[in-house]
Amino acid sequence: MEKFAVEARTGGNRQPIAEGTTIGHRRIRPLAAPVTATAVRVKVLESRATPHPRATTPHLSTAP
């Protein structure tokens, strides 16, 4: 994947919470602020070849 966006559903609306370029085997994308969401979606915006997305899991963590 060349470019991606992450959206969160909060209060019935989807809002962008992150974006970036390239996704590796175990990409960790920290957010600027905590987000409470009922759903999370990763959108592939650009790709050189057919993307083969796998399961995506959000994690709660505290910054060091």
All heavy atoms as TSV, in Angstrom:
chain	resi	resn	atom	element	x	y	z
A	1	MET	N	N	0.835	-1.169	0.000
A	1	MET	CA	C	0.000	0.000	0.000
A	1	MET	C	C	0.884	1.236	0.000
A	1	MET	O	O	1.843	1.309	0.746
A	1	MET	CB	C	-0.915	-0.012	1.213
A	1	MET	CG	C	-2.000	-1.064	1.144
A	1	MET	SD	S	-3.055	-1.002	2.584
A	1	MET	CE	C	-2.929	-2.691	3.091
A	2	GLU	N	N	0.535	2.159	-0.815
A	2	GLU	CA	C	1.300	3.392	-0.928
A	2	GLU	C	C	0.763	4.502	-0.029
A	2	GLU	O	O	1.517	5.333	0.454
A	2	GLU	CB	C	1.277	3.891	-2.382
A	2	GLU	CG	C	2.024	2.995	-3.329
A	2	GLU	CD	C	3.510	3.038	-3.092
A	2	GLU	OE1	O	4.046	4.132	-2.882
A	2	GLU	OE2	O	4.129	1.977	-3.135
A	3	LYS	N	N	-0.545	4.522	0.151
A	3	LYS	CA	C	-1.158	5.572	0.972
A	3	LYS	C	C	-2.421	5.007	1.612
A	3	LYS	O	O	-3.168	4.273	0.970
A	3	LYS	CB	C	-1.502	6.779	0.084
A	3	LYS	CG	C	-1.978	7.986	0.841
A	3	LYS	CD	C	-2.139	9.163	-0.111
A	3	LYS	CE	C	-2.586	10.379	0.668
A	3	LYS	NZ	N	-2.822	11.513	-0.223
A	4	PHE	N	N	-2.644	5.362	2.892
A	4	PHE	CA	C	-3.812	4.845	3.591
A	4	PHE	C	C	-4.402	5.922	4.504
A	4	PHE	O	O	-3.749	6.912	4.819
A	4	PHE	CB	C	-3.459	3.608	4.424
A	4	PHE	CG	C	-2.556	3.905	5.594
A	4	PHE	CD1	C	-3.092	4.162	6.843
A	4	PHE	CD2	C	-1.185	3.939	5.443
A	4	PHE	CE1	C	-2.265	4.434	7.924
A	4	PHE	CE2	C	-0.353	4.208	6.506
A	4	PHE	CZ	C	-0.891	4.456	7.747
A	5	ALA	N	N	-5.641	5.702	4.905
A	5	ALA	CA	C	-6.321	6.569	5.867
A	5	ALA	C	C	-7.050	5.678	6.857
A	5	ALA	O	O	-7.528	4.600	6.505
A	5	ALA	CB	C	-7.307	7.493	5.164
A	6	VAL	N	N	-7.126	6.117	8.102
A	6	VAL	CA	C	-7.849	5.393	9.139
A	6	VAL	C	C	-8.992	6.277	9.603
A	6	VAL	O	O	-8.793	7.461	9.901
A	6	VAL	CB	C	-6.927	5.036	10.334
A	6	VAL	CG1	C	-7.694	4.254	11.388
A	6	VAL	CG2	C	-5.707	4.263	9.864
A	7	GLU	N	N	-10.184	5.706	9.642
A	7	GLU	CA	C	-11.375	6.430	10.085
A	7	GLU	C	C	-11.967	5.742	11.308
A	7	GLU	O	O	-11.877	4.527	11.434
A	7	GLU	CB	C	-12.436	6.454	8.988
A	7	GLU	CG	C	-12.007	7.159	7.742
A	7	GLU	CD	C	-13.054	7.073	6.648
A	7	GLU	OE1	O	-13.939	6.193	6.706
A	7	GLU	OE2	O	-12.964	7.876	5.737
A	8	ALA	N	N	-12.569	6.530	12.191
A	8	ALA	CA	C	-13.248	5.997	13.374
A	8	ALA	C	C	-14.701	6.448	13.339
A	8	ALA	O	O	-15.002	7.585	12.960
A	8	ALA	CB	C	-12.582	6.507	14.645
A	9	ARG	N	N	-15.602	5.537	13.726
A	9	ARG	CA	C	-17.013	5.904	13.816
A	9	ARG	C	C	-17.296	6.310	15.256
A	9	ARG	O	O	-17.160	5.504	16.182
A	9	ARG	CB	C	-17.916	4.756	13.396
A	9	ARG	CG	C	-19.374	5.176	13.385
A	9	ARG	CD	C	-20.289	4.167	12.781
A	9	ARG	NE	N	-19.877	2.806	13.085
A	9	ARG	CZ	C	-20.347	1.753	12.468
A	9	ARG	NH1	N	-21.211	1.874	11.508
A	9	ARG	NH2	N	-19.936	0.555	12.809
A	10	THR	N	N	-17.655	7.546	15.433
A	10	THR	CA	C	-17.993	8.082	16.756
A	10	THR	C	C	-19.324	8.807	16.646
A	10	THR	O	O	-19.490	9.675	15.783
A	10	THR	CB	C	-16.913	9.057	17.264
A	10	THR	OG1	O	-16.786	10.131	16.347
A	10	THR	CG2	C	-15.576	8.371	17.427
A	11	GLY	N	N	-20.259	8.426	17.464
A	11	GLY	CA	C	-21.565	9.083	17.433
A	11	GLY	C	C	-22.292	8.927	16.114
A	11	GLY	O	O	-23.033	9.808	15.709
A	12	GLY	N	N	-22.058	7.831	15.393
A	12	GLY	CA	C	-22.746	7.600	14.128
A	12	GLY	C	C	-22.054	8.215	12.924
A	12	GLY	O	O	-22.455	7.973	11.797
A	13	ASN	N	N	-21.039	9.027	13.129
A	13	ASN	CA	C	-20.313	9.659	12.024
A	13	ASN	C	C	-18.902	9.104	11.928
A	13	ASN	O	O	-18.294	8.763	12.924
A	13	ASN	CB	C	-20.222	11.173	12.234
A	13	ASN	CG	C	-21.585	11.822	12.275
A	13	ASN	OD1	O	-22.444	11.516	11.473
A	13	ASN	ND2	N	-21.780	12.705	13.230
A	14	ARG	N	N	-18.389	9.044	10.711
A	14	ARG	CA	C	-16.989	8.622	10.512
A	14	ARG	C	C	-16.115	9.869	10.433
A	14	ARG	O	O	-16.471	10.840	9.783
A	14	ARG	CB	C	-16.839	7.820	9.236
A	14	ARG	CG	C	-17.528	6.479	9.318
A	14	ARG	CD	C	-17.061	5.585	8.180
A	14	ARG	NE	N	-17.771	4.326	8.201
A	14	ARG	CZ	C	-17.368	3.264	8.875
A	14	ARG	NH1	N	-16.274	3.310	9.573
A	14	ARG	NH2	N	-18.064	2.148	8.843
A	15	GLN	N	N	-14.985	9.805	11.118
A	15	GLN	CA	C	-14.051	10.923	11.068
A	15	GLN	C	C	-12.642	10.376	10.876
A	15	GLN	O	O	-12.298	9.322	11.403
A	15	GLN	CB	C	-14.121	11.765	12.331
A	15	GLN	CG	C	-13.711	11.031	13.587
A	15	GLN	CD	C	-13.791	11.913	14.812
A	15	GLN	OE1	O	-14.180	13.055	14.758
A	15	GLN	NE2	N	-13.398	11.382	15.938
A	16	PRO	N	N	-11.804	11.076	10.097
A	16	PRO	CA	C	-10.429	10.614	9.926
A	16	PRO	C	C	-9.640	10.787	11.218
A	16	PRO	O	O	-9.781	11.808	11.903
A	16	PRO	CB	C	-9.886	11.518	8.819
A	16	PRO	CG	C	-10.788	12.696	8.788
A	16	PRO	CD	C	-12.106	12.277	9.340
A	17	ILE	N	N	-8.850	9.778	11.569
A	17	ILE	CA	C	-8.034	9.877	12.783
A	17	ILE	C	C	-6.549	9.702	12.491
A	17	ILE	O	O	-5.714	10.024	13.328
A	17	ILE	CB	C	-8.480	8.882	13.869
A	17	ILE	CG1	C	-8.410	7.445	13.360
A	17	ILE	CG2	C	-9.865	9.231	14.386
A	17	ILE	CD1	C	-8.623	6.401	14.442
A	18	ALA	N	N	-6.207	9.185	11.298
A	18	ALA	CA	C	-4.791	9.009	10.937
A	18	ALA	C	C	-4.688	8.789	9.442
A	18	ALA	O	O	-5.642	8.375	8.789
A	18	ALA	CB	C	-4.187	7.828	11.679
A	19	GLU	N	N	-3.518	9.085	8.917
A	19	GLU	CA	C	-3.216	8.774	7.528
A	19	GLU	C	C	-1.717	8.560	7.412
A	19	GLU	O	O	-0.962	8.925	8.317
A	19	GLU	CB	C	-3.682	9.869	6.575
A	19	GLU	CG	C	-3.052	11.212	6.818
A	19	GLU	CD	C	-3.588	12.264	5.860
A	19	GLU	OE1	O	-4.738	12.171	5.429
A	19	GLU	OE2	O	-2.820	13.177	5.547
A	20	GLY	N	N	-1.298	7.955	6.348
A	20	GLY	CA	C	0.126	7.719	6.197
A	20	GLY	C	C	0.464	7.086	4.870
A	20	GLY	O	O	-0.397	6.905	4.007
A	21	THR	N	N	1.733	6.767	4.733
A	21	THR	CA	C	2.221	6.112	3.531
A	21	THR	C	C	2.859	4.800	3.933
A	21	THR	O	O	3.438	4.686	5.002
A	21	THR	CB	C	3.259	6.983	2.812
A	21	THR	OG1	O	4.341	7.250	3.707
A	21	THR	CG2	C	2.646	8.290	2.351
A	22	THR	N	N	2.723	3.844	3.122
A	22	THR	CA	C	3.214	2.478	3.292
A	22	THR	C	C	2.780	1.831	4.604
A	22	THR	O	O	2.776	2.462	5.657
A	22	THR	CB	C	4.753	2.371	3.177
A	22	THR	OG1	O	5.368	3.022	4.263
A	22	THR	CG2	C	5.246	2.916	1.863
A	23	ILE	N	N	2.385	0.605	4.487
A	23	ILE	CA	C	2.014	-0.194	5.653
A	23	ILE	C	C	2.864	-1.449	5.606
A	23	ILE	O	O	2.819	-2.189	4.634
A	23	ILE	CB	C	0.525	-0.577	5.660
A	23	ILE	CG1	C	-0.352	0.663	5.720
A	23	ILE	CG2	C	0.215	-1.516	6.810
A	23	ILE	CD1	C	-1.831	0.366	5.651
A	24	GLY	N	N	3.640	-1.661	6.644
A	24	GLY	CA	C	4.473	-2.852	6.705
A	24	GLY	C	C	3.766	-3.986	7.418
A	24	GLY	O	O	2.582	-3.907	7.736
A	25	HIS	N	N	4.501	-5.007	7.723
A	25	HIS	CA	C	3.958	-6.202	8.363
A	25	HIS	C	C	3.318	-5.887	9.710
A	25	HIS	O	O	2.253	-6.396	10.034
A	25	HIS	CB	C	5.077	-7.232	8.531
A	25	HIS	CG	C	4.670	-8.435	9.305
A	25	HIS	ND1	N	3.739	-9.327	8.830
A	25	HIS	CD2	C	5.048	-8.888	10.511
A	25	HIS	CE1	C	3.564	-10.283	9.727
A	25	HIS	NE2	N	4.355	-10.052	10.750
A	26	ARG	N	N	3.948	-5.031	10.476
A	26	ARG	CA	C	3.412	-4.672	11.802
A	26	ARG	C	C	3.510	-3.175	12.007
A	26	ARG	O	O	4.236	-2.694	12.866
A	26	ARG	CB	C	4.185	-5.385	12.893
A	26	ARG	CG	C	3.924	-6.860	12.885
A	26	ARG	CD	C	4.539	-7.500	14.075
A	26	ARG	NE	N	4.235	-8.915	14.035
A	26	ARG	CZ	C	4.391	-9.709	15.048
A	26	ARG	NH1	N	4.857	-9.247	16.180
A	26	ARG	NH2	N	4.092	-10.971	14.937
A	27	ARG	N	N	2.753	-2.440	11.265
A	27	ARG	CA	C	2.780	-0.977	11.338
A	27	ARG	C	C	2.083	-0.514	12.609
A	27	ARG	O	O	0.967	-0.928	12.897
A	27	ARG	CB	C	2.082	-0.383	10.117
A	27	ARG	CG	C	1.928	1.119	10.123
A	27	ARG	CD	C	3.275	1.785	9.862
A	27	ARG	NE	N	3.216	3.207	10.030
A	27	ARG	CZ	C	3.297	4.069	9.048
A	27	ARG	NH1	N	3.429	3.662	7.815
A	27	ARG	NH2	N	3.252	5.357	9.292
A	28	ILE	N	N	2.731	0.344	13.380
A	28	ILE	CA	C	2.132	0.947	14.560
A	28	ILE	C	C	1.998	2.434	14.281
A	28	ILE	O	O	2.980	3.109	13.998
A	28	ILE	CB	C	2.986	0.701	15.820
A	28	ILE	CG1	C	3.064	-0.789	16.112
A	28	ILE	CG2	C	2.420	1.482	17.011
A	28	ILE	CD1	C	3.992	-1.149	17.248
A	29	ARG	N	N	0.786	2.926	14.338
A	29	ARG	CA	C	0.509	4.323	14.030
A	29	ARG	C	C	-0.064	4.988	15.267
A	29	ARG	O	O	-1.240	4.841	15.577
A	29	ARG	CB	C	-0.482	4.408	12.866
A	29	ARG	CG	C	-0.870	5.779	12.459
A	29	ARG	CD	C	0.311	6.451	11.754
A	29	ARG	NE	N	-0.113	7.656	11.117
A	29	ARG	CZ	C	0.207	8.863	11.562
A	29	ARG	NH1	N	0.943	8.992	12.629
A	29	ARG	NH2	N	-0.194	9.924	10.934
A	30	PRO	N	N	0.749	5.732	16.041
A	30	PRO	CA	C	0.216	6.413	17.215
A	30	PRO	C	C	-0.709	7.570	16.810
A	30	PRO	O	O	-0.505	8.193	15.766
A	30	PRO	CB	C	1.464	6.934	17.928
A	30	PRO	CG	C	2.525	6.962	16.895
A	30	PRO	CD	C	2.171	5.951	15.856
A	31	LEU	N	N	-1.718	7.817	17.623
A	31	LEU	CA	C	-2.656	8.907	17.368
A	31	LEU	C	C	-2.277	10.121	18.202
A	31	LEU	O	O	-1.657	9.996	19.256
A	31	LEU	CB	C	-4.079	8.471	17.709
A	31	LEU	CG	C	-4.592	7.236	16.969
A	31	LEU	CD1	C	-5.985	6.885	17.457
A	31	LEU	CD2	C	-4.568	7.450	15.476
A	32	ALA	N	N	-2.693	11.282	17.743
A	32	ALA	CA	C	-2.389	12.530	18.452
A	32	ALA	C	C	-3.157	12.629	19.770
A	32	ALA	O	O	-2.680	13.241	20.727
A	32	ALA	CB	C	-2.721	13.724	17.570
A	33	ALA	N	N	-4.347	12.021	19.828
A	33	ALA	CA	C	-5.184	12.071	21.029
A	33	ALA	C	C	-5.991	10.777	21.113
A	33	ALA	O	O	-6.241	10.136	20.087
A	33	ALA	CB	C	-6.125	13.273	20.961
A	34	PRO	N	N	-6.419	10.386	22.315
A	34	PRO	CA	C	-7.251	9.181	22.445
A	34	PRO	C	C	-8.571	9.317	21.678
A	34	PRO	O	O	-9.109	10.419	21.549
A	34	PRO	CB	C	-7.525	9.093	23.948
A	34	PRO	CG	C	-6.462	9.910	24.585
A	34	PRO	CD	C	-6.130	10.999	23.606
A	35	VAL	N	N	-9.071	8.203	21.169
A	35	VAL	CA	C	-10.321	8.187	20.409
A	35	VAL	C	C	-11.203	7.078	20.968
A	35	VAL	O	O	-10.744	5.963	21.161
A	35	VAL	CB	C	-10.056	7.919	18.908
A	35	VAL	CG1	C	-11.347	7.774	18.146
A	35	VAL	CG2	C	-9.195	9.013	18.316
A	36	THR	N	N	-12.469	7.393	21.232
A	36	THR	CA	C	-13.463	6.394	21.612
A	36	THR	C	C	-14.349	6.180	20.398
A	36	THR	O	O	-14.976	7.117	19.915
A	36	THR	CB	C	-14.293	6.868	22.811
A	36	THR	OG1	O	-13.411	7.109	23.908
A	36	THR	CG2	C	-15.320	5.830	23.211
A	37	ALA	N	N	-14.380	4.949	19.884
A	37	ALA	CA	C	-15.098	4.674	18.644
A	37	ALA	C	C	-15.839	3.351	18.734
A	37	ALA	O	O	-15.458	2.464	19.479
A	37	ALA	CB	C	-14.115	4.636	17.487
A	38	THR	N	N	-16.901	3.226	17.930
A	38	THR	CA	C	-17.634	1.964	17.840
A	38	THR	C	C	-17.122	1.120	16.682
A	38	THR	O	O	-17.411	-0.070	16.621
A	38	THR	CB	C	-19.143	2.220	17.671
A	38	THR	OG1	O	-19.338	3.051	16.521
A	38	THR	CG2	C	-19.715	2.913	18.903
A	39	ALA	N	N	-16.384	1.720	15.753
A	39	ALA	CA	C	-15.803	0.992	14.621
A	39	ALA	C	C	-14.603	1.765	14.101
A	39	ALA	O	O	-14.527	2.977	14.221
A	39	ALA	CB	C	-16.827	0.822	13.508
A	40	VAL	N	N	-13.672	1.020	13.500
A	40	VAL	CA	C	-12.485	1.613	12.891
A	40	VAL	C	C	-12.349	1.023	11.493
A	40	VAL	O	O	-12.551	-0.176	11.292
A	40	VAL	CB	C	-11.215	1.303	13.717
A	40	VAL	CG1	C	-9.973	1.843	13.034
A	40	VAL	CG2	C	-11.335	1.880	15.111
A	41	ARG	N	N	-12.017	1.882	10.515
A	41	ARG	CA	C	-11.869	1.423	9.127
A	41	ARG	C	C	-10.550	1.924	8.565
A	41	ARG	O	O	-10.196	3.086	8.739
A	41	ARG	CB	C	-13.026	1.948	8.292
A	41	ARG	CG	C	-12.887	1.656	6.823
A	41	ARG	CD	C	-14.136	1.920	6.036
A	41	ARG	NE	N	-14.532	3.315	6.049
A	41	ARG	CZ	C	-15.609	3.764	5.430
A	41	ARG	NH1	N	-16.407	2.932	4.787
A	41	ARG	NH2	N	-15.911	5.033	5.471
A	42	VAL	N	N	-9.823	1.031	7.888
A	42	VAL	CA	C	-8.596	1.397	7.187
A	42	VAL	C	C	-8.930	1.427	5.701
A	42	VAL	O	O	-9.420	0.443	5.143
A	42	VAL	CB	C	-7.459	0.385	7.449
A	42	VAL	CG1	C	-6.216	0.760	6.654
A	42	VAL	CG2	C	-7.145	0.314	8.937
A	43	LYS	N	N	-8.681	2.565	5.062
A	43	LYS	CA	C	-8.952	2.720	3.636
A	43	LYS	C	C	-7.633	2.782	2.868
A	43	LYS	O	O	-6.752	3.553	3.230
A	43	LYS	CB	C	-9.736	4.008	3.387
A	43	LYS	CG	C	-11.131	3.994	3.969
A	43	LYS	CD	C	-11.828	5.332	3.834
A	43	LYS	CE	C	-12.022	5.721	2.403
A	43	LYS	NZ	N	-12.796	6.968	2.254
A	44	VAL	N	N	-7.511	1.967	1.833
A	44	VAL	CA	C	-6.344	2.018	0.955
A	44	VAL	C	C	-6.631	3.092	-0.094
A	44	VAL	O	O	-7.590	2.981	-0.856
A	44	VAL	CB	C	-6.091	0.658	0.284
A	44	VAL	CG1	C	-4.922	0.760	-0.682
A	44	VAL	CG2	C	-5.859	-0.403	1.327
A	45	LEU	N	N	-5.814	4.140	-0.118
A	45	LEU	CA	C	-6.015	5.240	-1.047
A	45	LEU	C	C	-5.173	5.100	-2.312
A	45	LEU	O	O	-5.580	5.545	-3.382
A	45	LEU	CB	C	-5.710	6.567	-0.352
A	45	LEU	CG	C	-6.523	6.832	0.922
A	45	LEU	CD1	C	-6.060	8.114	1.579
A	45	LEU	CD2	C	-8.007	6.874	0.622
A	46	GLU	N	N	-3.992	4.511	-2.191
A	46	GLU	CA	C	-3.125	4.269	-3.344
A	46	GLU	C	C	-2.368	2.963	-3.127
A	46	GLU	O	O	-1.986	2.653	-2.012
A	46	GLU	CB	C	-2.106	5.399	-3.513
A	46	GLU	CG	C	-2.701	6.727	-3.881
A	46	GLU	CD	C	-1.649	7.819	-3.999
A	46	GLU	OE1	O	-0.461	7.496	-4.213
A	46	GLU	OE2	O	-2.007	8.987	-3.854
A	47	SER	N	N	-2.164	2.240	-4.230
A	47	SER	CA	C	-1.441	0.981	-4.139
A	47	SER	C	C	-0.804	0.668	-5.483
A	47	SER	O	O	-1.407	0.926	-6.526
A	47	SER	CB	C	-2.388	-0.141	-3.742
A	47	SER	OG	O	-1.706	-1.360	-3.672
A	48	ARG	N	N	0.407	0.123	-5.473
A	48	ARG	CA	C	1.071	-0.275	-6.717
A	48	ARG	C	C	0.476	-1.570	-7.265
A	48	ARG	O	O	0.442	-1.785	-8.454
A	48	ARG	CB	C	2.557	-0.505	-6.473
A	48	ARG	CG	C	3.327	0.764	-6.378
A	48	ARG	CD	C	4.791	0.447	-6.293
A	48	ARG	NE	N	5.294	1.021	-5.052
A	48	ARG	CZ	C	6.490	0.836	-4.579
A	48	ARG	NH1	N	7.336	0.057	-5.188
A	48	ARG	NH2	N	6.860	1.414	-3.467
A	49	ALA	N	N	0.059	-2.449	-6.384
A	49	ALA	CA	C	-0.516	-3.738	-6.778
A	49	ALA	C	C	-1.801	-3.950	-5.989
A	49	ALA	O	O	-2.182	-3.115	-5.182
A	49	ALA	CB	C	0.478	-4.857	-6.487
A	50	THR	N	N	-2.456	-5.063	-6.212
A	50	THR	CA	C	-3.678	-5.366	-5.478
A	50	THR	C	C	-3.349	-5.562	-4.002
A	50	THR	O	O	-2.537	-6.431	-3.666
A	50	THR	CB	C	-4.332	-6.642	-6.021
A	50	THR	OG1	O	-4.590	-6.463	-7.410
A	50	THR	CG2	C	-5.630	-6.948	-5.299
A	51	PRO	N	N	-3.938	-4.747	-3.123
A	51	PRO	CA	C	-3.662	-4.920	-1.696
A	51	PRO	C	C	-4.360	-6.170	-1.148
A	51	PRO	O	O	-5.416	-6.560	-1.619
A	51	PRO	CB	C	-4.230	-3.653	-1.050
A	51	PRO	CG	C	-5.191	-3.107	-2.028
A	51	PRO	CD	C	-4.792	-3.606	-3.381
A	52	HIS	N	N	-3.734	-6.785	-0.164
A	52	HIS	CA	C	-4.294	-7.952	0.513
A	52	HIS	C	C	-4.340	-7.648	2.002
A	52	HIS	O	O	-3.512	-8.131	2.769
A	52	HIS	CB	C	-3.438	-9.194	0.235
A	52	HIS	CG	C	-3.380	-9.541	-1.207
A	52	HIS	ND1	N	-4.411	-10.173	-1.862
A	52	HIS	CD2	C	-2.429	-9.329	-2.144
A	52	HIS	CE1	C	-4.092	-10.334	-3.129
A	52	HIS	NE2	N	-2.897	-9.820	-3.329
A	53	PRO	N	N	-5.326	-6.838	2.433
A	53	PRO	CA	C	-5.379	-6.448	3.849
A	53	PRO	C	C	-5.675	-7.634	4.755
A	53	PRO	O	O	-6.383	-8.560	4.375
A	53	PRO	CB	C	-6.504	-5.418	3.897
A	53	PRO	CG	C	-7.284	-5.621	2.658
A	53	PRO	CD	C	-6.393	-6.270	1.651
A	54	ARG	N	N	-5.118	-7.584	5.913
A	54	ARG	CA	C	-5.338	-8.602	6.953
A	54	ARG	C	C	-6.096	-7.945	8.101
A	54	ARG	O	O	-6.393	-6.762	8.068
A	54	ARG	CB	C	-3.993	-9.130	7.453
A	54	ARG	CG	C	-3.083	-9.628	6.384
A	54	ARG	CD	C	-3.346	-11.067	6.116
A	54	ARG	NE	N	-2.538	-11.504	4.979
A	54	ARG	CZ	C	-2.022	-12.678	4.888
A	54	ARG	NH1	N	-2.181	-13.549	5.840
A	54	ARG	NH2	N	-1.345	-13.012	3.816
A	55	ALA	N	N	-6.332	-8.692	9.127
A	55	ALA	CA	C	-7.037	-8.164	10.295
A	55	ALA	C	C	-6.260	-6.979	10.878
A	55	ALA	O	O	-5.032	-6.997	10.922
A	55	ALA	CB	C	-7.191	-9.245	11.345
A	56	THR	N	N	-6.988	-5.975	11.288
A	56	THR	CA	C	-6.398	-4.785	11.907
A	56	THR	C	C	-6.907	-4.698	13.332
A	56	THR	O	O	-8.106	-4.852	13.568
A	56	THR	CB	C	-6.809	-3.523	11.142
A	56	THR	OG1	O	-6.372	-3.661	9.787
A	56	THR	CG2	C	-6.218	-2.287	11.727
A	57	THR	N	N	-6.020	-4.476	14.264
A	57	THR	CA	C	-6.441	-4.400	15.669
A	57	THR	C	C	-5.954	-3.104	16.309
A	57	THR	O	O	-4.757	-2.826	16.307
A	57	THR	CB	C	-5.895	-5.594	16.469
A	57	THR	OG1	O	-4.477	-5.629	16.339
A	57	THR	CG2	C	-6.468	-6.906	15.985
A	58	PRO	N	N	-6.875	-2.293	16.808
A	58	PRO	CA	C	-6.462	-1.109	17.554
A	58	PRO	C	C	-6.075	-1.508	18.984
A	58	PRO	O	O	-6.607	-2.476	19.533
A	58	PRO	CB	C	-7.702	-0.228	17.552
A	58	PRO	CG	C	-8.838	-1.155	17.320
A	58	PRO	CD	C	-8.299	-2.352	16.607
A	59	HIS	N	N	-5.129	-0.789	19.560
A	59	HIS	CA	C	-4.659	-1.082	20.909
A	59	HIS	C	C	-4.634	0.186	21.744
A	59	HIS	O	O	-4.263	1.246	21.247
A	59	HIS	CB	C	-3.246	-1.685	20.882
A	59	HIS	CG	C	-3.173	-2.985	20.192
A	59	HIS	ND1	N	-3.376	-4.177	20.845
A	59	HIS	CD2	C	-2.965	-3.302	18.901
A	59	HIS	CE1	C	-3.282	-5.158	19.969
A	59	HIS	NE2	N	-3.031	-4.659	18.786
A	60	LEU	N	N	-4.972	0.068	22.993
A	60	LEU	CA	C	-4.869	1.172	23.940
A	60	LEU	C	C	-3.490	1.136	24.551
A	60	LEU	O	O	-3.040	0.104	25.026
A	60	LEU	CB	C	-5.944	1.044	25.018
A	60	LEU	CG	C	-5.892	2.096	26.120
A	60	LEU	CD1	C	-6.098	3.489	25.541
A	60	LEU	CD2	C	-6.926	1.803	27.184
A	61	SER	N	N	-2.841	2.264	24.532
A	61	SER	CA	C	-1.487	2.335	25.076
A	61	SER	C	C	-1.260	3.729	25.651
A	61	SER	O	O	-1.908	4.679	25.249
A	61	SER	CB	C	-0.475	2.060	23.969
A	61	SER	OG	O	0.827	2.210	24.479
A	62	THR	N	N	-0.335	3.831	26.564
A	62	THR	CA	C	0.032	5.145	27.079
A	62	THR	C	C	1.422	5.479	26.546
A	62	THR	O	O	2.278	4.619	26.439
A	62	THR	CB	C	0.046	5.166	28.605
A	62	THR	OG1	O	0.935	4.149	29.060
A	62	THR	CG2	C	-1.331	4.900	29.181
A	63	ALA	N	N	1.604	6.726	26.203
A	63	ALA	CA	C	2.905	7.168	25.667
A	63	ALA	C	C	3.946	7.161	26.781
A	63	ALA	O	O	3.641	7.479	27.920
A	63	ALA	CB	C	2.774	8.546	25.062
A	64	PRO	N	N	5.182	6.804	26.438
A	64	PRO	CA	C	6.235	6.776	27.468
A	64	PRO	C	C	6.622	8.181	27.898
A	64	PRO	O	O	6.458	9.130	27.245
A	64	PRO	CB	C	7.396	6.093	26.760
A	64	PRO	CG	C	7.088	6.103	25.311
A	64	PRO	CD	C	5.639	6.361	25.161
